[in-house]
Amino acid sequence: MFVFEESKSYLMPAFFGVGEYNPNAIAVANDVTTMVFTLTTNGNLLSNFLPAGFQPLRPEINIKFVQLREVDFLTGGSYNLIQIEVPVRFSGTHDQLEGVFPLVIWENNAEPIISGREQSGQPKIYADIEDLNIYQGKYFTNACLQGNTFLHLEMFNPQPVSQQQFEQIKSSSVNSNVFGWRYIPKVGGPGAELSQPILYPQGMKLYGAWMGKGNFSWIKLSEDFRYRIFNYYDIVKTLAEFPVYSLAPVQIYKGASILRPAAGRVLK
């Protein structure tokens, strides 16, 4: 009979062996390109999508494209992601923290999706996400589902930031509070077996930063996607309907990312 050991950590399927739990474990991606679009929107509307304990710090949404290469936990492999996040404050009975709360994260690799959902409460689902295309000063990428593009991102002629700006961005990137909500539904009925706020510490070692003009566009998915299990249609439709009052200069960062899942914990 297989017996679970409390001193070890398991992922499904759990019955084929498991690594020893390492309380100091980190996950490093050594070559990371990040492109960030920051838009100002309706703060009251944003609040409707944040669970109890979280409040928007600013009426902003970040659309973040991240291209990860030389990923240690993928044996040097790679993946891309698009993260839609809100700067927030968490106010609990014990914890008082500021950071970002991802509303949805699309990734094009199942391995980080599985671990990020189960362990760290990150709202990860699958999409086809192109590598960043660079041509004649234009940087662009698309996110698609079964051949249907639902998000296009583009940036033009990025220029290096000043040394002062670089040092500020570098300093603020060393440690980041990324929040999540781990929700496990009940089997065979409504309600949750587990529903809890999560802290997932991360960081970035910054090598360079640039700014430039850019645009993004949401493309409504076909009605055929309305009833898929992960509600792709409604997610895209909802995000596309957020009002855009202003769009900040688009930022591109180069560096290495450090994920700290072992330092994650349930917020109180």
NORHU-V698431 format. One record per residue. N is the residue number from 1. RES is the residue in three letters. SS is DSSP state (alpha for helix, beta for strand, coil for the rest). PHI is phi in radians with two decimals (NA if undefined). D_CENTER is the distance of its C-alpha to the mean C-alpha in whole Angstrom. Layout:
n: <N/N>
res: <RES/RES>
ss: <SS/SS>
phi: <PHI/PHI>
d_center: <D_CENTER/D_CENTER>
This chain:
n: <1/2/3/4/5/6/7/8/9/10/11/12/13/14/15/16/17/18/19/20/21/22/23/24/25/26/27/28/29/30/31/32/33/34/35/36/37/38/39/40/41/42/43/44/45/46/47/48/49/50/51/52/53/54/55/56/57/58/59/60/61/62/63/64/65/66/67/68/69/70/71/72/73/74/75/76/77/78/79/80/81/82/83/84/85/86/87/88/89/90/91/92/93/94/95/96/97/98/99/100/101/102/103/104/105/106/107/108/109/110/111/112/113/114/115/116/117/118/119/120/121/122/123/124/125/126/127/128/129/130/131/132/133/134/135/136/137/138/139/140/141/142/143/144/145/146/147/148/149/150/151/152/153/154/155/156/157/158/159/160/161/162/163/164/165/166/167/168/169/170/171/172/173/174/175/176/177/178/179/180/181/182/183/184/185/186/187/188/189/190/191/192/193/194/195/196/197/198/199/200/201/202/203/204/205/206/207/208/209/210/211/212/213/214/215/216/217/218/219/220/221/222/223/224/225/226/227/228/229/230/231/232/233/234/235/236/237/238/239/240/241/242/243/244/245/246/247/248/249/250/251/252/253/254/255/256/257/258/259/260/261/262/263/264/265/266/267/268>
res: <MET/PHE/VAL/PHE/GLU/GLU/SER/LYS/SER/TYR/LEU/MET/PRO/ALA/PHE/PHE/GLY/VAL/GLY/GLU/TYR/ASN/PRO/ASN/ALA/ILE/ALA/VAL/ALA/ASN/ASP/VAL/THR/THR/MET/VAL/PHE/THR/LEU/THR/THR/ASN/GLY/ASN/LEU/LEU/SER/ASN/PHE/LEU/PRO/ALA/GLY/PHE/GLN/PRO/LEU/ARG/PRO/GLU/ILE/ASN/ILE/LYS/PHE/VAL/GLN/LEU/ARG/GLU/VAL/ASP/PHE/LEU/THR/GLY/GLY/SER/TYR/ASN/LEU/ILE/GLN/ILE/GLU/VAL/PRO/VAL/ARG/PHE/SER/GLY/THR/HIS/ASP/GLN/LEU/GLU/GLY/VAL/PHE/PRO/LEU/VAL/ILE/TRP/GLU/ASN/ASN/ALA/GLU/PRO/ILE/ILE/SER/GLY/ARG/GLU/GLN/SER/GLY/GLN/PRO/LYS/ILE/TYR/ALA/ASP/ILE/GLU/ASP/LEU/ASN/ILE/TYR/GLN/GLY/LYS/TYR/PHE/THR/ASN/ALA/CYS/LEU/GLN/GLY/ASN/THR/PHE/LEU/HIS/LEU/GLU/MET/PHE/ASN/PRO/GLN/PRO/VAL/SER/GLN/GLN/GLN/PHE/GLU/GLN/ILE/LYS/SER/SER/SER/VAL/ASN/SER/ASN/VAL/PHE/GLY/TRP/ARG/TYR/ILE/PRO/LYS/VAL/GLY/GLY/PRO/GLY/ALA/GLU/LEU/SER/GLN/PRO/ILE/LEU/TYR/PRO/GLN/GLY/MET/LYS/LEU/TYR/GLY/ALA/TRP/MET/GLY/LYS/GLY/ASN/PHE/SER/TRP/ILE/LYS/LEU/SER/GLU/ASP/PHE/ARG/TYR/ARG/ILE/PHE/ASN/TYR/TYR/ASP/ILE/VAL/LYS/THR/LEU/ALA/GLU/PHE/PRO/VAL/TYR/SER/LEU/ALA/PRO/VAL/GLN/ILE/TYR/LYS/GLY/ALA/SER/ILE/LEU/ARG/PRO/ALA/ALA/GLY/ARG/VAL/LEU/LYS>
ss: <coil/coil/coil/coil/coil/coil/coil/beta/coil/coil/coil/coil/coil/coil/coil/coil/coil/coil/coil/beta/coil/coil/coil/coil/coil/coil/beta/beta/beta/beta/beta/beta/beta/beta/beta/beta/beta/beta/beta/beta/coil/coil/alpha/alpha/alpha/alpha/alpha/coil/coil/coil/coil/coil/coil/beta/beta/beta/coil/coil/coil/beta/beta/beta/beta/beta/beta/beta/beta/beta/beta/beta/beta/alpha/alpha/alpha/coil/coil/beta/beta/beta/beta/beta/beta/beta/beta/beta/beta/beta/beta/beta/beta/beta/coil/coil/coil/coil/beta/beta/beta/beta/beta/beta/beta/beta/beta/beta/beta/beta/coil/coil/alpha/alpha/alpha/alpha/alpha/alpha/alpha/alpha/alpha/alpha/alpha/coil/coil/coil/beta/beta/beta/coil/beta/beta/coil/coil/coil/beta/beta/beta/coil/coil/beta/beta/beta/beta/beta/beta/beta/beta/coil/coil/beta/beta/beta/beta/beta/beta/beta/beta/beta/beta/beta/beta/beta/coil/coil/alpha/alpha/alpha/alpha/alpha/alpha/alpha/alpha/alpha/alpha/alpha/coil/coil/beta/beta/beta/beta/beta/beta/beta/beta/beta/beta/coil/coil/coil/coil/coil/coil/beta/beta/beta/beta/beta/beta/beta/beta/beta/beta/beta/beta/beta/beta/beta/beta/beta/beta/beta/beta/beta/beta/beta/beta/beta/beta/beta/coil/coil/coil/coil/alpha/alpha/alpha/coil/coil/coil/coil/coil/coil/alpha/alpha/alpha/alpha/alpha/alpha/alpha/alpha/alpha/coil/coil/coil/coil/coil/beta/beta/coil/coil/beta/beta/beta/beta/beta/beta/beta/beta/beta/beta/coil/alpha/alpha/alpha/coil/beta/beta/coil/coil>
phi: <NA/-1.31/-2.16/-1.28/-1.88/-1.13/-1.46/-2.08/-2.07/-2.13/-2.13/-1.22/-1.32/-1.60/-1.85/-2.12/1.78/-2.75/-1.37/-1.17/-1.22/-2.07/-1.19/-1.92/-1.12/-2.29/-2.15/-1.98/-2.00/-1.46/-2.35/-2.22/-2.00/-2.16/-2.12/-2.15/-1.91/-2.02/-2.07/-1.60/-2.46/-1.51/-1.14/-1.13/-1.15/-1.02/-1.03/-1.19/-1.89/-1.89/-1.27/-0.96/1.73/-1.93/-2.35/-1.12/-1.27/-2.50/-1.36/-2.28/-2.21/-1.79/-1.79/-2.08/-1.70/-2.30/-1.92/-1.91/-2.24/0.93/-1.50/-1.03/-1.33/-1.91/0.93/1.51/-1.33/-2.60/-2.87/-2.10/-2.52/-2.23/-2.04/-1.83/-2.32/-2.17/-1.21/-2.39/-2.08/-1.79/-2.13/-2.00/-1.26/-2.13/-1.60/-2.29/-2.42/-2.08/-3.14/-2.18/-2.04/-1.26/-1.44/-2.77/-2.28/-1.66/-2.37/-1.91/-2.53/-1.21/-1.08/-1.19/-1.10/-1.10/-1.20/-1.18/-1.28/-1.24/-1.49/-2.10/1.12/-1.51/-1.41/-1.68/-2.42/-1.57/-2.72/-1.41/-2.19/-1.17/-1.07/-1.23/-1.56/-2.26/-2.64/0.87/1.40/-1.93/-1.98/-2.68/-2.73/-2.35/-2.01/-2.35/-2.36/0.85/1.46/-1.79/-1.22/-2.10/-2.63/-2.13/-2.14/-2.58/-2.42/-2.15/0.78/-1.11/-2.11/-1.04/-1.32/-1.17/-1.07/-1.13/-1.09/-1.05/-1.13/-1.15/-1.14/-1.07/-1.12/-1.33/-1.57/-1.06/-2.31/-2.30/-1.59/-1.87/-1.64/-2.83/-2.44/-1.54/-2.16/-2.03/-1.24/-1.17/-1.43/1.32/-2.94/-1.31/1.69/-2.10/-1.37/-2.58/-2.62/-2.71/-1.34/-2.23/-1.84/-2.20/-1.12/-2.48/-2.86/-2.53/-1.68/-1.53/-1.90/-2.88/-2.54/-2.38/-2.34/-2.99/-1.40/-2.89/-2.52/-2.42/-2.57/-1.55/-2.11/-1.03/-1.31/-1.08/-1.00/-1.04/-1.63/-1.05/-1.88/-1.17/-1.06/-1.71/1.00/-0.94/-1.00/-1.21/-1.09/-1.12/-1.04/-1.12/-1.14/-1.17/-1.54/-1.13/-1.18/-1.95/-1.46/-2.81/-2.23/-1.25/-0.94/-1.31/-2.04/-2.18/-2.12/-2.11/3.08/-2.14/-1.82/-2.25/-1.69/-2.16/-1.07/-1.20/-1.59/-1.19/-2.82/-1.38/-1.39/-2.27>
d_center: <39/35/34/31/31/29/29/27/23/23/21/22/25/26/29/29/29/26/26/27/24/24/23/22/20/17/15/15/15/18/17/14/14/11/12/12/13/14/16/19/19/21/20/22/20/17/18/19/16/15/17/20/20/17/18/17/18/18/18/15/12/10/9/7/9/9/12/12/16/18/16/18/17/18/21/20/18/16/13/10/7/6/4/6/7/10/12/14/17/17/21/22/26/25/22/21/18/16/12/9/8/6/8/7/5/8/9/12/13/14/15/11/10/14/13/10/11/15/14/11/11/7/8/8/10/12/13/15/14/16/16/17/21/23/26/29/26/24/20/19/16/16/14/17/18/21/22/21/19/17/15/17/16/19/20/23/25/23/25/25/24/27/27/27/24/23/24/22/19/19/20/17/15/17/15/12/12/8/10/10/12/14/16/19/22/25/27/29/29/27/25/23/24/21/19/18/15/14/13/11/12/11/13/14/17/18/21/21/19/21/21/22/22/20/20/17/19/18/20/21/21/24/26/26/22/23/24/21/20/16/17/16/19/18/15/15/19/17/15/18/20/19/21/20/23/22/20/19/20/17/16/16/15/17/17/16/13/13/12/14/14/18/17/15/17/18/18/22>
